Amino acid sequence: LYLVGGGGPPPRPAGGGGGPRPAAGGAGRAAGGRPAVDFSEARARPDIDLYGAVGDRLATHAAAGRRVLLAAYSEGSRDRLAGLLGEQGVATTPVETSSDLDGLPADRLGTAVLALEGGFETADLAVLTEQDILGERLSARARGRRRARDFLQDLSEIAEGDIVVHVEHGIGRYEGLEAVTAAGAPHDCLRIQYAGDGRLFVPVENMETLSRYGASDSAVMLDRLGGVQWQARKARMKQRIRELAEQLIRVAAERTLRPGETLQPPAGLYDEFAARFAFPETNDQLQAIEDVLEDLAAGRPMDRLICGDVGFGKTEVALRAAFVTAMNGFQVAVVAPTTLLVRQHVQTFRERFRGLPVEIGQLSRLVPGKEAREVRERLADGRLDIVIGTHALLAKSVRMKRLGLLVVDEEQHFGVAHKERLKQYRSNVHVLTLTATPIPRTLQLALSGVREMSLIATPPVDRLAVRTFVGPFDALVIREAVRRELLRGGRCFYVCPRVRDLPEVTERLRAMMPDARIGVAHGRMAAAELEEAVGAFYDGRVDVLVSTNIVESGLDIPEANTLIVHRSDMFGLAQLYQLRGRIGRAKQRAYAYLTLPERRKLTKAAEKRLGVMQTLDTLGAGFQLASYDLDIRGAGNLLGDEQSGHIREVGIELYQHMLEEAVAAARSGVDEPEEDRSWTPQIGLGAPVLIPESYVAELNVRLSLYRRIAALEDREQTDAFAAELVDRFGPVPDELENLLRIVAIKRLCREAGVEKVDAGPKGAVVSFRGGDFANPVGLIDYIGRQAGTVRLRPDHRLVIGRSWEKEPARIAGTERLLRDLAAIAAGIVVS
C-alpha cells in the first residue's frame, strides 16, 4: 500500500486504471496480509442491506483493534460511500497521507482515493476497496459495448414547447419544469398540456413515462386527458407492430437457418496483414472487426451493418473481412455507389494486398469495354479474387464462380431495384454493409435487433471536429476562407447542386482569386476527363475543385480541409453530412461553409436540415444524423419500398420501444410480451425531491440529469451516478439524495408489485398492483411476526405503524420495508 508521505493528495492512477505509485520522497509501506472479505453475497440477495453488512464487518474489525481504510477510485465515489455508511452510524475521516493513516483511531473509518482492485487484512490494518463492496460495476470503469440505442439519447432530450407522448395519457405539449408542493414538501414535476386545457404533472422520477413525439410535430393533434382515443390508437398500433415483428423475425430466421461458408482467418498471415494498417485501431474498430470475424466463422450467412462516421475506419473492417474470405478461396465483391469511390477503394485494396496471391479487378464506367469484358470472364471462371465496382457489378451479365462475401459501401445511395438485386445475393452469401448515415429503414432494423450492427463511434487519435458555418453567400467570406486554406498549404472543395451552376461559380472564383488553380468535375464528363480532373486534385496540381456532389463519396485527401457548399438548401441532410466528411481527415482543423441564396426565404424542411448540420458538429455524429432522419421521415415499411411511417401514430420513441418488445416476444415464441414492466409506482414520502438550482443552475442540464436518474436500473448504477454528481457538481444536497433514494424505492416497488406507497410521520400505507401479491402466504407470515405494527385492511392495503418523524428515517424506513416486501414476493423468508 502506498500513500504520499507529504501533505499532498494521494497519487491518482493514470487513465483510471492500475494501482498508484509512491511519489518522489513519499513513504511506501509493504502491507502484506490476506485478501479482504468481499460482499458479493450481500449484493446478490435482495433481503440483505448491503451497507448494513459493511457496517457489521467494520464493527468486527474495530472490536479486533484493527484500523480500517476504505479505498475508492475517485473523490466522488469516496464521498458517496462515506455518506451511505454514515447512515449506518459509521464515522469516517478522510486520509490524505500515511501519517493520517498512522494516527487513525480504531473507532473511525479512514477514506482515501486509491485505485486498488481488492482489499486485504493484516493484524492491525484492514483495507476495504470500492470494488469489494460494489463489485466491478462502479470501480473498474471498463469500457462496455456501445449500444445503438445509447446514441439516440440526445434525440430524447425534450425542450419547452416540444410535443411529448405519455405512455398512459397520450400526446401532449411539454410546458416546463414546475416545483409542486406535495405533502408539504416541494417536488419537481414536468407540466404537460393536453387538449381542452387539461394539465398533467409528471414527477421527475417518473420521467421515463414520457417520450418525444418526433421532429415534425407542428401539425399534431393533442389528446384529451381521460379520453379513450389514445388507448384505442395504441392498441391498434400494438397489433400492427406484432404482425410486422413476426414477419421480420421470419425473414431473419430463414436466413439464420441457411448454411453459410465457415471462414477462419489464416494463422500468422492474418496478423501480418493486420499489421500493415498504418494507424492504431480504436476500441470500436477492434470490436467491429471481432464481430465480423465471429460472423464469418459461425457457419451461417452474415448480414452485418457497420455504422461508423466518415473517416472512422470502416474500410479497414471490410479489408480484414475480404482478406479472410479471399484466403479461404472465395471471391469478394465490393459494391460502391460512385466511380470515384470505386477508384479510391481499388487504390486502397491494391496497396494493402501487395505481395499477396490475390487478384483484384474493377468494374465501372472508368474501365474500358475490353478490360471490363476480361474482368467479367475472370470472375466467371474464378481467376479474379476481389472485384470492386459500381452497380455495374449487379448486372445480370456478371456471374461469379465462388462468391463468398459481398461488401456494400454507402448503402443509402442504392435504389430499390439495386437493393432487390442485392437481396438475391444475400440468401447464402456473407454480406457486410458499410455506412456513415444509414437510411431510416436500415437503422430501424438494426435498432429493433433484427439486423446485426456494429458501431464505430470513436474518432481516430488527434482527429478534430469540423467547424460548420451556415449563412447567406458572401463573396468576401468565401475569398478569405479559400485564401486562408491555400496559405496553410491545403486545398478546397467547392460543391454545387447542379451541373449548370458550375461555369458561373468557376468564373466568379477565377475573378476573385486569379492566382488559384481551379479544376472542374461532374458526372456528365467523359470517363478519361473526369479521371484527369480528380487525379489533378489528388496530386496537388489543382487548388480548388469545383464539382457537383459526385465527390460526396470516396475522395480521401488529407490536405483538403475547407469545403464551400453553394445553395446548401438544395441538398439533403445525409448529402450535406457526407460532403462535410470529405474534409477534416487529418490532424488539422477543417471548416465547412454552407451558403444560402441572399434574400430568399427557405422552406421549413431546409431550415431544419441546416439547423441539424450546425448542431451535429461533434465527431461521430453520423449515427445521430440518421436518427434525426428516422425521426423526421419515419422508418417506412421495413419489408418493402413503401415510405410511409407508422411512427406518426404514437411518436418515435414509443414506437421504437413497442417494436423492440414485439420483436423480443416473437423471438421467444410468446404471443404477448411478458407483463409490461413500464408501469410506474406512485411514491409519496413528504420530503423535498428536486435538483436545487443552487446545485445545477442550467435548466437543460437539470432536465438531462432527471432523465438519466429516471433510467437508473440498479443499485450499482445509482452509486456510480451519485459518484459522478459529486465529481461534477460537489457534495449531493439532501433534496437530490432523496430523489436517488426514491428511484431505488421505485425499483423495489416494481419487484414487490407495489402500485402506491404513502409514508408519513406515523408509518406508511402500501397498495398492491391489482390488489394482488405474488406470495400471500409469505406476506401473512410476515404480518404475524411484526407484533401488531403491520395489518392488512379489507381493501387489501397494507398499513405499517412506525415512528418516522424525521425525513431521513422515513425514507430509510420505507426503503427497508419495500426491500422486505420484494424479498417476500421472490419467496425469500424475511426475519
N, C-alpha and C positions, 0 to 999 in steps of 0.2 A: 504494500500500500504506500503510495507516495502522496505527500502533502507538502506544499511550499512552506519553508521554514520562516520566511519573512512575513511582511504584512500584506502582501498582495493576495489576490483571489487564487483559488486552486487552478492548476492548469486545465485548459479545456481541450478536448480531443479535436484534431483537425478533421473537418468534414463530418463530425458527429460519430465517428467510429473509433474503435481501438481504445486502449487504456491511456491515461495521462502519463507524462514523463516528468521526472523531477526537474525543476528549473535550475539554472546555474546557481550554485550556492545554496540550493534547497536541501532540506534534510530528508533523506529517504529512510524507510523503515520496512524491513522484511517481516511480514506478519506471520507467515506460516498458517497452521491451523487446518480445520476440516471444513467442508462446504456447509453453508448455512441451510436451514430448513426452508424449502420453498412452499408456496401456498396454493399450489395447483388444485388440490382437493377443495379448498375453500372457494376458489374461483369457479369450479365446476358445479358446486351444489347450491341451488337457489335458496335453501333453507339456512345457509350459514352466512353471517355478516362478515365479509372479508376483512374489513378494517377492525372489527371486534376481535377476530382471530389474530391479527397482527398485534393488537394491543395486549392480548393474553400472552403472546410469545415474548413481547418486550418486558412484561411483568416478570416472567420466568427468568430472563437474563438479569434483571435488576436484583431479584432475590438471590441469584448466584454471585452477585457482586461484580458483574461484567459491565463495562461501559458499552454503549450501543451507538453505532454510527449508521445513518441512513444515507445511501449514495444515490443521487438522482442525476439524470442526463442534462438537465437544464435548470435554470433558476425557477422557471415556470412550474416544471413538474415537481421540484423540491417544495415550493410554497404550497402547491396543491396537496401533496401528500401530507405535509405538516398540518394543513388545515383539517383534512379528513381525520387524521389521527388525533388532533386536538379535541374533536367531538367525542372521542373515546376516553378523554381525560389524560391523554399523553402530553406531557410538557416537552417542547422542543427548543433547541438552541442552535443557531447557525454556526457551523465550524468552517473557518476560513484557512487556518494554519495548523501545523502539527502541534504547536503549543496550546491551541484551543482544545485539541483532542486530549492532550495530556491533562488539562485542567477540567475536563468534562465530569460533572457529578454523576454518580451511578443512578440517580433518580430522574435524570433528564436524557432525552434522546437527541443526539447530535445530528444535524442535517448538513450535507455537503454536496457540491456539484462535482461528481466524479463519474467518468464513463466506465464503470466496472460492469462486466457481464454477469457476474454471480457473486454472492456474498460468502463469508466464511466466519468461523468462530474459533477463538483461542481461549486460553484460561481466563484472560482478563479483558478481552475485547470481542465484540460481535459486530460484524458489518453486514447490514441488510441492503440489498440493492432494489431499485425500482423494478428491475426485471424479476426478482424473486417474488415480489408482491403482485405485480400486474401481468406477468408473462411477457412474451415477446412484443406484444402489440404496440405499447407506448414507447418502450425504450429503444428497440432495435432500429427504428426508423428505416427498415429495409424497404427498398423500392418495390412496390407490388405491381402487378399487371395493371395497365391502364385500361379502364373500360370505356367503350364508346360513349355510353350514356353520361359519363362524368363530364364530357366535353360539351354537353348541352346545358351545363349549369348556368353559363352566362345568359343563355336564352331564357332561362327560367326566372331571372330577376324581374320583379314587377315594379313598375313606376306608377306614380299617381295618374289616374285617368285611364290606365290600362283596363281592357276587358279581361275578366278572370272567370274561371269556372269552379264552383264549389261542388264537390262530389255528391252532396245531398240536395242542394238547392238550385244548382244550375248556373246560368250565365248572368253575371252582374258586373258592375264597374267599381274598381278599387278607388276609394276616395282618400286614403291616407291612414296614418297611424294615429290612434287616439288612446289616451290613458283613461280607462273607465274605472270608477270606484265600485268594487265588488266586495261585500262583507267588510266594508270599512277600510279596504286597502286598495291602492292604485294597481291596475292591471293593464298592460299594454295590449290593445286589440287592433285588428285591421278592420276598417269600416268599409262595407260593401253595399253599394246602392243597387236596388232591383227596380223593376217596373212598378208603377203606381206608388212611388215614394217609399217603397219598402227598404228597410235598413237591416243589415246583419252585422253583428260584431263578432269577429273570429279571434279568440285568444291566440297570442303569438305562438304558444307551444303546440297549437293545432294547425299551424300554417301549412302543413303537408296536405290538408284537405283542399287547398286552393291550387289551381294551376293556371298558367297563362293560356288565353284562348288562341292567340296566334298573331302574326304580324298584321294581316289585313283585316282589322276588326272594326273599321269605321261604320259599316252598314249593318252590323249585327243587332238583332232584337234582344233586349234583356228579358229574362224570365221573371215570373211573379213569385214572390215568396209564398210557399204553401200551395202553389199551383200543381196540377198533375201533368202539365205538358212536358216538363223536364224528365220526369221519371219514365214517361211513355217513350220519349225520344231515346233515352239512354237504353231502355230495354230493347228497342228496335235495333239500335246500333250494335248492342251486345250480340244479337242473333246474327247480324250480317258479318260481324268480325269473327264469330265462331265458325261460320261457313268458310270464310276466307282462310282462317288459320288451318282448318282441316285440309283445304286444297294445297296450301303452301307446304304443309308437312308431308302430304302425299308426294308432291313433286320432289322434295328434298329426300324423302325415304327411298323413292325409286332410284335416285342417283346413288345413295349410300349402299344399296343392295347390289348394284352392278360391280363386278370385279374390275379393278384397275391395275395398271402395272406397278409392281413394287420396285422402287428405285432407291438404291442406297448410295451415299457418296463414297467414291473410291478412297480407301485409306491412304494417307500420306499425300497423294496427289491433290486431294481436295484442299488440305491445309496450305499446300504450296500455292494453289490458285487463289485462295482467300488472302494470302499474304501479299499478293500483287495489288490489292486495294490500297491506294495511296494515302488513305485517311483513317484515323481511328474510328471504329464503328461506335455509334451511340447505343445506349441500352435498348431503346425501342427497336433500332435496326437489328441488333443481335436477336431480340425476341422474335421479330418478324421472320428472320432467316431460319431460326429454330422451328417456328410454326410451319414454315413451308417444307423444310426437310422432313419433319414428322409426317406431314400430309403425303409427301411423295413416297414415304416408306410404309404407309398404312395399308396398302393393298386395295384401296378404293379410289375412285376419281376425285382429285382435289378440285374444289371450287372456292378459292380464297380471294378476298378483296384486300389489297394493301392500300391503305389510305394514308398518304403522307404528303406534307406540304411540298411545294415546288423547291427542288434543290436539297431535299432532306435525305436522299439516298435510296429511293425506291428502285432505281435501275440496278443498283448493286444486288438487291434481293433477287431480281429477275436473272441477273448474270449467274448467281450461285445456282439457282434452280436449273438454268439452261445447261450449266456445266455438268451437274449431276445427271440430267436427262441424256445429254449427248454422250457422256462417258459410259452410260448403260446401253448404248447402241440404238437409242431412239432419236427421232427428229424433233426439232423445236421450231415453232412458227411464232414470230413476234409481229403483231399487227399494230400499226400506229396510224393516226388519222391524217398526217400530212407528210409530204415528200421531204420536207426539211427535218422533221423528227426522225424519219427513216434514215436519212443521211447521217444524222447525229448518232443514232444507235449503231449503224454499220461501223462507223469510225471507232466507237467505244468497244464494241464486241471484238473487232479485229485486233485492236490494241491489247485487250485482256487475254484473248485466246492465241496470241502469237506464240509460235513454237509448239503448239499442241496439235494433235492429229484430228483437227476439227475443220470442216469446210463450211465457209459462211458465204451466203449469197443474198442479193436484194431484188425485190420486185416493186417498181414504182414507175411513174412516167419519166423519171430521170434516167431510167435504164433503156438503152436502145433495143429495138424489137428483136434483133438476132440474139442478143445476150439474154433477153427475157425468155425466149423460147428455150435456150440452153438451160436456164435455171429451172424451168418447169420440167424439162426432161430429167435433169439430175435429181429433182425432188421425187419424181415418179419411180425412178429405179433405185433410190436410196443412197446415191453418191453424195448428196448435199445434206449436211447435218443440221445447220441452222439457216433459216431463211427469215429475212426481215423485210416487211413490205407494207404498203398501204392496203386499202380494201381490195386492191387488185388480187391480193392473196386469197380473198373469199370467193373469187370467180369459180364457176363450176369446172373450168378447164384445168384448174390446179388440183393435182392429186398427189398425195404423199404416201410413201410406202409404209413407213412406221412412225406415224405422228405420235409423240408421247406427251408433249407439253405445248399448250397454246398460251401465249402471253398477250394480253390485250392492254395496250397502253392508252391512257386518257379515254376511257370508255364512254365518257359523256359526249364525245364528238361523233359517235356512230349512230346512224339512224335505225329505225325499227327493222327495216329489211335486212340490214347488215347483222343486227342482233339475232334475228331469226336464223340466219345462216350460221352464226356462231353457236347458237343453241344446238344445231345438228352435230357440231363437233363435240359439244360438252358431254354427250351421253357416256362416253367411256374414256375421254382424254383428260389429263390433268389441265386445269385452267387456272391461270393466275392473272388477276385484273389489277392494274395499277392506276391510281387516280389521286389527284390532289383535291378535287371538288366533285365527289360522287353525285350523280343525278339523284333527285329525291327518292325514286323507287329503289335504287340500289342501296341507298343509305337506310331506307326503311327496312329492307330485307335484312340488312346487317344488324340494325338495332333490335329487331324483333327476334334475333337469334336464329333465323332460318339459314342465313348465309354466314360462313366463317369470315372473320375480319381481323386484320392486324393493323394497329395504328402506329405510325411513326410520327410522334409529336415532339420529339427532342431535336432542337436545331443542332447542326454541326458546330464544333468548337469555333469560337470567335465570330460567328455569324451575327450580323446586326440587322434589326428590322428596317424595312424600307419606310422612309418618311413620305407621306402622301398628302398632296395639296389639291383641293378642288376649288375651281374658280373660273370666272369669265376669261376668255382669251385675252392676254396682254402681251403684245409684241416685245416690250421691254423685259418682262419677267422671263419669257422664253429665251430671248437672246442671252440674258445673263446666265440662265440655267445651263444652256449649251456651252457657253464660253467657259464657265467655271469647270464643267466636266472635262473639256478639252485641255484646259490648263493643268489639270491634275493627271493628264496622260490617259484619259478614258475615252469612251465612245458613247454615242446616244442612239436610242430608238425613237423615231417619230412615227406614230401609228395613226392611220386614218381609217374611217369605217368603210369608205367606198373607193373604188379604183379611180373614179372620175375626180376625186378630191386631190389626188397625188400631184398632178402637174402644177396646180395653183399653189399648194403648200411648198413644193420644191422651189418654185420661183421666189416665193416670199422669203424662204430660208436663205437662198443664194443672195438675195438683195440685202438681208440683214447681216449675213456673215460671208462676205466674198472669199475669205481665206479658208473656210471649212470645206472639206472634201465630202460631197453628198452623193449617196447612191440611192437607187430606187428598186424595190422588189414587190411583185404581186403575183397572184396565181394565174393570171392570163398570159404571162410571159412564156416564151419558148423555154423548154427544159434547160438547154445549154445556157441561155441568157440568165435565167434565174440562178442556176448553179454558179455562174460567174459573179453575179451581183452579191450573193450571200458569201461566196468564197472571199471576195474582196473585203467585206466587212469583218469576216473571221480573221483574215490575215493582217488587218490594220491599215489597208490601203484606202479605206473609206472611214470617215469620222462619224457621219450621221447617216443612218439607214432610214429612209422614208419608205414606209410599207403599209400594206393592209394587215389584217390580223393573221395573215399566213405565218407570222413569226411567233404566234402565241404559244405554240408547242415546239420544243425541240432545239431552240438556239441556246447553247450554254457558253456564253462569252463572259468570263470573269471581269474583263476590262470595261464592259458596258454597264454603267451604273447610273444613267439618267434616262428616264422614259417620259416622253410627252405624248399624250393621247388627244388627238383632235376630235372634237364633237363627242366627248366621252358619254353623253346622254344617249347615244345610239348603240352603245354596247351593252350586252347582258352582264349580270353580276359575275358569273364564272369566267366570262371572257376577260373582263377587267382584271380579275384576280390572276388569271393565267398570264396576261400581258405583264402585270406587275412582277410576276415571278421570273421574267427574263432578266431582271436586274437584281443587284444585291446578292450575287452568288459568290462573292469573295469577302475579304475582311474589311472592305471599305463601306462606308455609309452610302446608301443609294437613295435617289429622290425620284418620285413619280408625280407628274403634274397632269391632272385630269382637267382639260379645258372644256369650257361650255360656250355656246354662242352668246354673244352680247345682246342684251335687250330682248331675249326670247324666253317666254315662260316655259318651264319644264313640266312634264307630266308628273303626277304624284308618284308613279312607279319609278321613274328615272330619279326623282329626288331621293326616294327611299334607297335605291341601289347605291347611289353615290354617297349617301349618308353612311350606309353599311361599310362601304370601302374605306371611309375615313375612320370608322370605329375599329375595323379589323386591321389595326396596324401593328399587331404583335406577330412574333414568329410563330408559325404553326397554326395560323388562323383558318386554313382552308377547310378544316372539318366543321368549324363553326359556320363558315360561309355556306357550306352545303346544308347545314342545319337551318340556317335562315331561309335558304331556298325551299327546303321541305316545309318550313313554317309558312312561307309566302304562297307557294303553289300547291301544296298538298302532295301526297305521295302518288296519287293516281291509282289505277288498277295494278296491283303488284304482279299480276299474272299475264297481262297483255299490254297493249299500247295505248289504252284509254287514259287520258289525263284529267279525270275528274275526281276530286278528293272527297272521302267521307269525313275528312277532318273538320269541315265546316260545322258539322252537327254538334260536336262535343268539344272542339278545341284540340290543339295538337298534343299537349302533354297527356291529357286524359285518354285520348285515342291511342297514344303510344303505350300507355300503361295497360289499357284494356287488351290491346293486341298481344303484348308480352304475356299477359295472363292466359289468353286463349291459346296461344302457341304452346305454352307450358302444359296446359290441360290436354291439348290434342296430342302432344308428345307422350304424356303419361297414359293416354287412353282413357282418361276420365271425361265424362260428359260435361260436368260442371267443374270449374276451378274450385279448389278446396276453399273452405269457408273464408270469406272476404276478411283479410287482416287489416284492411284500411279503415275500419270503424274507429271512431275517436272517443275515448272515455272523457267524461267531464269531471274536472277536479277543482274543488273549492276549498282553500285552506285559510282564507282570511289573512294572507300575507302578501306584501307587495311583490309583484312579479313583473320586472322590466329591466332593460339595459338603460341606466341613467344617462342623460345627455352629458353630464359632467364626466362620465367614463368614456363614452364614444360619442363625439359631437356630431359626426357626419351621419345624416339620416340614411343614406344609401348603404353605408357600411353597417349600420344597426340592422337594417332590413335583411342584408345578406347574412349577418350573424344569426338572426332569428330563423332564417330559412335553414341554415346549417344545424342549428340546435334542434329544430323540429325533426330533422332527418337522422339524428344520432340513434344508433341501433343497439348499443350495449354499453356496459359499464366502462370497458376499456376505451371505447371511442369518446365517452363523456370525459374521462380523466385526461385523455390526450388533448381534447378540445380545450378543457379548462387550463391545462398547462400552456397551451398556445396563447390563450387570452392573457395570462399573466405575463408571458414573454412580450406580447404586442402592446398591451394597454396598462399593465400594472396589476396590483392585487385585485381579485374579483370582489366587487361590492356585494353586500347581503342580498339585494334585490335580484341580482343576476345569479347568485348562488341558489336562491330559491327557485329560479326558473330551471336551472340544471337539475335540481332535485325533483321538481315536478315532472320533468321529462322522464326521469328514472322511474317515478311513481306511475307514470302513464304506461311505460313498458310493462311494469308488474301488473297493472290493471288488465292489460290485454292477455297476459299469461293466465291471470286468475279468472278472466271472464267477467270483470267488474265494469259496469257501464258508467257508474257515477259514484263519486265519493265526496262527501262534505264533512270537513273536520272543523271543530271549534274548541274553545277552552275546556269543554266538559267531555270531549270524545268525538266520535265520528259516526256517520250513517253511510252504509255501503249498499248500493243497488246492483244486483247481478244482471247481466245481459240476458234479456228474455225471461227473467225470473228464475233461471236455472243455474245450477252449479255443477261442475264436472264430477265432483266427488262428494255427494251429500253425506255419506256415512262418515267420511273423514271430517267434514265440517261439524256434524253433530258431536263427534268425539272431541273436537277442539273446543266447542262451546261448553261442553261438560267440564272441561279441565280449566276453565277460566274463572272459576269461583264467583259466578254470578255477575261478572263485569261485562259479559257479552251475551246478547239474546237475539233470537230471530223473530221478527214481527210477522203477523199473519200475511202481510203483503210481500213476504219473502225478502224484506230488507233487514240487513244485519246492523244492530245498534251496539256500539262499543263505548263503555263508560271509562273515561280516563281524565286525569288532571293535566291538561295541556295549556296552561295559561300563557306561557311564552311561545312565540312563533317557532324558534329552533326546535323546541321539544315537540311541538305539534307536527312539524314536517318530518322530523326523525321518527316520531311515533307512527305516523301514517305510513311511512316507507317500511317500517318494521312490520306493521300489520299486513300490508299488501304483499310483502315478501313471504309472510307465513301463509297467506291465502293462496299465493301462486304455488308454493311448495305442496300444500294440501291438494290443490287441483291436479298437480302432477303425481299424486299418490304417495307423497313423502309424509311420514309422521312427524309432526312438529311438537316439540316439548313445551 
